[in-house]
Amino acid sequence: MAKRSEERSQDAHRKIKLGGLIVKAGLADIPTSVLLGLLVEGRERIRDPGEFERLARLGDREFKT
C-alpha cells in the first residue's frame, strides 16, 4: 500500500511541476484546447533535432529569468 501512495505522490508532484511550466510560460489564461494544440504541435516539431536544440536553449534562457 505504501508503494501505491508513493506513486500517487510522485504523480501529483509531476503534474504540479508541469502546471508550473504552463504558468511560467505565460499560458495559464489561454483556452485549454489551444494549449493542447500548442503541445501537440510542439511534440511534432521536436522530432527535428535542430528544433529540439533550439527550443531547449530557449527554455534554458526562460528558466534563468
HELIX and SHEET records of a PDB file:
HELIX    1   1 ALA A    2  LYS A   24  1                                  23    
HELIX    2   2 THR A   32  ARG A   45  1                                  14    
HELIX    3   3 PRO A   49  PHE A   63  1                                  15    
END                                                                             
